[in-house]
Amino acid sequence: MTALPFGITFVRHGETQLNKDGVLQGQAIDSPLSEIGLQQAEAAGRYLKDVKFNKVFVSDMLRARQTAEMIMKHNSSCSNLQMACDPLLKEVSFGIAEGGRLQDLKDMAKAAGQTFPGFTPPEGETQEQVKERFKEFLEKMLQQIESKHWLDRGEGENSMSATPETSPVEGKADDGVKGVPVHALVVTHGAYMHTAVRYFVEELHCALPQGFDKARMFSVSPNTGLCRFILTLRSEDDAFKLSRIHCVFMHRGDHIKM
């Protein structure tokens, strides 16, 4: 039985003017980054400049593409990589609420006895639909990684105990991915990331960092907030299976606090 550990770093796009104004963009409004958003993306790029990536996957929406371009510009490992824009990484569709105030959506959710994120306005995507969209992206990404980067490491279950997922988190940009052979950068959106994190934790039983504040777990990441996970694939009976997943950190925003 062989194993391949790899990292995924999710990054939410930088701020847009509509973010600042409290307006829901969703999929219908494809706005660019604001000046502050460009500065946030620049800060994220400088923060991640020495972190090695093998793949870059990006929502095809402008605000995500601009953020990814800035990160890649500062990262030497990205100089020969192509950005893979994927509509599966688009923001959640908020239906009739798009173009309206975020507070109005929260009020709609409250009136329905629900909370945001999690509430589906008329004509919007349900949480189940977004989850299925993310699962489709994850499966596609895993297949690409398996076909290009699979390493016959010849390691058994016990030998994996010293993998980087158990290494201490020191507040550094490369936490958890030192020595990991494959690392994907995924630039997407706040509500979409919320659904992805929820899927990892609730359905894939992702291990969380010691002492992690669970109240923060399912909050929406700040603009250019970072979430990192280490996944381990195993080869069993000529099939690849996701055998474990570990969260290194969630919603990190050290670069925008500097």
Solvent accessible surface area in square Angstrom, and as a share of the most:
residue,aa,sasa,rsa
1,M,113,0.50
2,T,20,0.12
3,A,0,0.00
4,L,0,0.00
5,P,1,0.01
6,F,0,0.00
7,G,0,0.00
8,I,0,0.00
9,T,0,0.00
10,F,2,0.01
11,V,0,0.00
12,R,36,0.13
13,H,3,0.02
14,G,0,0.00
15,E,25,0.11
16,T,0,0.00
17,Q,94,0.42
18,L,42,0.21
19,N,39,0.20
20,K,127,0.54
21,D,80,0.41
22,G,28,0.27
23,V,32,0.19
24,L,14,0.07
25,Q,8,0.03
26,G,2,0.02
27,Q,59,0.26
28,A,79,0.61
29,I,52,0.26
30,D,71,0.37
31,S,16,0.10
32,P,71,0.45
33,L,12,0.06
34,S,20,0.13
35,E,118,0.53
36,I,77,0.39
37,G,0,0.00
38,L,60,0.30
39,Q,105,0.47
40,Q,29,0.13
41,A,0,0.00
42,E,43,0.19
43,A,28,0.22
44,A,0,0.00
45,G,0,0.00
46,R,137,0.50
47,Y,31,0.12
48,L,0,0.00
49,K,95,0.40
50,D,121,0.63
51,V,3,0.02
52,K,138,0.58
53,F,3,0.01
54,N,28,0.14
55,K,40,0.17
56,V,3,0.02
57,F,6,0.02
58,V,0,0.00
59,S,0,0.00
60,D,45,0.23
61,M,5,0.02
62,L,48,0.24
63,R,2,0.01
64,A,0,0.00
65,R,73,0.26
66,Q,45,0.20
67,T,0,0.00
68,A,0,0.00
69,E,94,0.42
70,M,34,0.15
71,I,0,0.00
72,M,29,0.13
73,K,136,0.57
74,H,41,0.19
75,N,4,0.02
76,S,92,0.59
77,S,35,0.23
78,C,4,0.02
79,S,88,0.57
80,N,143,0.74
81,L,47,0.24
82,Q,165,0.73
83,M,49,0.22
84,A,43,0.34
85,C,60,0.36
86,D,9,0.05
87,P,75,0.47
88,L,28,0.14
89,L,0,0.00
90,K,54,0.23
91,E,16,0.07
92,V,4,0.03
93,S,22,0.14
94,F,10,0.04
95,G,19,0.18
96,I,101,0.51
97,A,12,0.09
98,E,33,0.15
99,G,43,0.42
100,G,30,0.29
101,R,128,0.47
102,L,54,0.27
103,Q,86,0.38
104,D,59,0.31
105,L,1,0.00
106,K,83,0.35
107,D,72,0.37
108,M,65,0.29
109,A,1,0.01
110,K,161,0.68
111,A,94,0.73
112,A,56,0.43
113,G,70,0.67
114,Q,90,0.40
115,T,105,0.61
116,F,42,0.17
117,P,30,0.19
118,G,30,0.29
119,F,23,0.10
120,T,43,0.25
121,P,3,0.02
122,P,74,0.46
123,E,148,0.67
124,G,15,0.15
125,E,31,0.14
126,T,56,0.33
127,Q,54,0.24
128,E,98,0.44
129,Q,99,0.44
130,V,0,0.00
131,K,32,0.13
132,E,78,0.35
133,R,32,0.12
134,F,0,0.00
135,K,68,0.29
136,E,104,0.47
137,F,1,0.00
138,L,10,0.05
139,E,92,0.41
140,K,82,0.35
141,M,2,0.01
142,L,14,0.07
143,Q,100,0.44
144,Q,66,0.29
145,I,0,0.00
146,E,25,0.11
147,S,98,0.63
148,K,140,0.59
149,H,35,0.16
150,W,61,0.21
151,L,77,0.38
152,D,116,0.60
153,R,85,0.31
154,G,60,0.58
155,E,44,0.20
156,G,36,0.34
157,E,84,0.38
158,N,135,0.69
159,S,60,0.39
160,M,1,0.00
161,S,81,0.52
162,A,93,0.72
163,T,11,0.06
164,P,26,0.16
165,E,19,0.08
166,T,89,0.52
167,S,43,0.28
168,P,96,0.60
169,V,71,0.41
170,E,97,0.43
171,G,42,0.41
172,K,113,0.48
173,A,21,0.16
174,D,43,0.22
175,D,0,0.00
176,G,4,0.04
177,V,15,0.09
178,K,97,0.41
179,G,72,0.69
180,V,16,0.09
181,P,38,0.24
182,V,1,0.01
183,H,4,0.02
184,A,0,0.00
185,L,0,0.00
186,V,0,0.00
187,V,0,0.00
188,T,0,0.00
189,H,0,0.00
190,G,2,0.01
191,A,10,0.08
192,Y,1,0.00
193,M,3,0.01
194,H,10,0.04
195,T,6,0.04
196,A,1,0.00
197,V,3,0.01
198,R,89,0.32
199,Y,22,0.08
200,F,0,0.00
201,V,26,0.15
202,E,88,0.39
203,E,81,0.36
204,L,51,0.25
205,H,149,0.66
206,C,9,0.05
207,A,52,0.40
208,L,43,0.22
209,P,29,0.18
210,Q,188,0.84
211,G,79,0.76
212,F,38,0.16
213,D,76,0.39
214,K,142,0.60
215,A,93,0.72
216,R,103,0.38
217,M,9,0.04
218,F,50,0.21
219,S,46,0.29
220,V,55,0.31
221,S,2,0.01
222,P,54,0.34
223,N,20,0.10
224,T,0,0.00
225,G,0,0.00
226,L,0,0.00
227,C,0,0.00
228,R,0,0.00
229,F,0,0.00
230,I,0,0.00
231,L,0,0.00
232,T,0,0.00
233,L,1,0.01
234,R,4,0.01
235,S,27,0.17
236,E,57,0.26
237,D,143,0.74
238,D,150,0.78
239,A,44,0.34
240,F,88,0.37
241,K,106,0.45
242,L,55,0.28
243,S,54,0.35
244,R,70,0.26
245,I,10,0.05
246,H,35,0.15
247,C,0,0.00
248,V,5,0.03
249,F,13,0.06
250,M,6,0.03
251,H,10,0.04
252,R,25,0.09
253,G,6,0.05
254,D,49,0.25
255,H,5,0.02
256,I,60,0.31
257,K,163,0.69
258,M,179,0.80
